[in-house]
Amino acid sequence: MDEAAKDLRALRFVADMTRKLAKMLSRTRHHMLVYFLEMTAVEAETLADAQDPKLTRAQKAPEPKN
C-alpha cells in the first residue's frame, strides 16, 4: 500500500474514532467538546474524500484492531 492510501485510511480512521468519542460524550454535559469532535470528523472525511473520492464506503473505514 502506498503512502497516499495510508494517509487516506488514517484520515478516515480519525473521523471514525472522533465520531465514536463524540457519541460517548454526547451523554454528558460536554457539548462543546462533542461539537468540536464532530467537526474534526467531518473535516477528516472531507480531506480524505477530496484526495480520493472514488473509494467505496467499505474501503474508507479501516478494520478496527483489538
Secondary structure, DSSP 8 states (H G I E B T S, - for coil): --HHHHHHHHHHHHHHHHHHHHHHHTTTT-HHHHHHHHHHHHHHHHHHHHH-TT--HHHHS-----
